[in-house]
Amino acid sequence: MTTRTLTTANQITVLRLAFVPLFAILVVERRYTAALAVLAVAALSDIADGTVARVFHQESPLGMALDPIADKTLMTTAYILLASRGTLPWWLTILVLSRDAGILVTAAVISLVAGYRPFHPTLLGKASTFIQVATVFVAVAYRARMPLATQPVLQAFIYVAATLTVASALHYLMVARHRFAHPSGDETPASGGSSQ
């Protein structure tokens, strides 16, 4: 793991954070085609920073902290703004944000009570996150009047996202209960990435 702080990978991650206000401004001004382009570039940067970190051995504690922060900041902003514009329902936004807040609080409580241990994302959690991100893309594409991004398609993504969000939240509760029942933390859920 590299000792450098501002590595190329971390610079790409910081750039993704800079996309957040740009995306927000574009949505507020109803420039949805441009907002969709920003989302696409942000998604590419998410792939790029992880790839650069692995290939050039630039993994760092700062990068591991910044990456999920950048992802969650962009998604939180997107859900709130799209809900305020009536593109996504508020109930879905509340579900998504409540799940993320619940995971953070639960992980913090486990660390305080039983000592720190990695709280790895489950396969169900990663599937939920993927669909949440895809729902934002479809919602912005719908507002941009892109082909195939119709109201029925958006509704389908909304309900799938809601279902997976609730399912993954319940699963994380079971994982947390297992952590408290087995403080050694030997068993961890299947994982392979950093997003929850």
N, C-alpha and C positions, 0 to 999 in steps of 0.2 A: 504494500500500500504506500503510495507516494506521500512524502512529507510536505510537498508544495501545497499551498492553500488555493491560490487562484490558477488552477490548472485550466487547460483548454476545455476539458469536460465541464468544469464548474462555470467557466465563462458562458458556455452554451446554456447551462441551466439558468444563470442569472438573466441571460437574454430572454429566456422563456417567461421569467417574472415580469420583464419589461413589456411583454405582449399583453399582460392583464389590463392595464389602463387603456391601451390602444384598442383592445377588443371592446372594452366597456364604452368608450367614446363612440365607436362605430355603431354599436347596438343602440345607444341612446339617440344617435342621429339617424337611425333606421337605415344605415348603409350595410345591409345584410350580406351582400355579395363580398364586400371587402372584409367584413367580420368573418365570413366563412374562410376566406383566404388566410386570415391571421390564425384561425384555428388549425388549418392545415399545416401552416409553417410551424406552429407550436408543437403539433403532433410529430412532425419530422425532427424537430429539435430534441424532443423527448427520446426518440430513437437514437439520434446522433450522439447525445451526451453519454448515454450508456455504452454505446459502441466504442466511442473514443476512449472512455475510461477503461474498458476491458482490453482493447487492442494495445493501447499505449501505457497500460498499468498505472492509470491515474486515479484509481479508487482512493477516496479520502473520506474521513468522517464528515467534513463539511459537505461534500457532494452527496453522501447518503442522507444527510439532513435536508439539504436544499431541494433535492429532486422531488420528494413527496410534497414538500411545502409548495413548490411551484405548481405541481399538478393540482393539488387541492385548492389553491388560491384561484387558479383559472376556472376550475369547475364550479366552485362556490359562487364566484362572480357571475359565471354564465347562467347558472340555475336561478339566481336571484333576479338578474336582469330579464331573462326570458320569461320568468313568472310575472314580473311587474309589467311586461308588455303583453301578457295574456297568451303567450305562445306555449308555455308549459304551465300546467296547473300548480297552484301553490301547495296542494297536498303532496305532490310528488317532490317538490323542492324541500318541504319540511321533512319528508321521509329520508331523502338522501343526506341532508345536513345533519339530521338527528342520528342517523347511523354512524356517520363519521365522528361526530362528537362523542357518541356512546363508546365507540372503539377506543378513542383517545383517552377518555376518562377511565375506562376499564383497564386499559394497559397501564395507566399511571397508578391506579389503585393496587394492581397486582405487583408493580415494581416497589411501591411503598411498603406493602404488607409482607410480601414474600421475597423481596429482593429482585433486582433487575434480571430479566431474561428476555431474549428476543421474542417478539409477538409476531410470528410470521403470518403472511396472508395465506388464506386457504384458497383452494381452487374455486370454490363457490364465491369467495370474496373477490377474486380476480375477475371472474365472469360477470359479477355484479358491476364492478368498476368499468369493465369494458362496455357493457350495455349502457351504463350511465353516460359515458363519454359519447358513444354512438348516438344516443338520444339527443344530446346537445347538437351534434353535427346535423342530424335530421331536422331538428327544430329550426336551426339557422338556415339550412337549405330550403326548408318550407317557406320561411319568410323571404328568402331570396328568389322564390318561385323557380327553383331548380326542377328539372324533369324528374319524375318518380318520387319526389319528396311531397307526396300528397297528404291530405288530412288523415285518411285511413291509415296510411303507413306510419305517420307520426303517432297516431293513437295507439297503434300496435306496439311501437317502441316504448311509449309511456307506460303501458300496462305490463310489458315484460320487465322494464326497468324497476317498476314498483314491486313486482313479484320477487325478483331476484334480490332487491334491496332488503325486503323484509326477511326472506329466507336466509340471506347471508348474515343479517343482524342476529337472528335466532341462533344460527350456527356459531357465531362468535360468542354468544352468551354461554352456549354449551362448552365451548373451548375454555372460556374463562372459568366456568365452574370446575372443569377438570383441572385447571391450573391450581385452583385453591385446594382441591381435594388431593392433588399430588404436587406439593410444593417443590419437589426435586426438578420438575420441568423436563423430565427425560423425553416425554412424548410431545411432539409438536405437529401441527397440521401440515399437510403437504403444501409445499411452496416452491417458488422459483423466481420470484420477482420482488419488487419493493412496494407495489401499489396494493392497497387494501380493497 
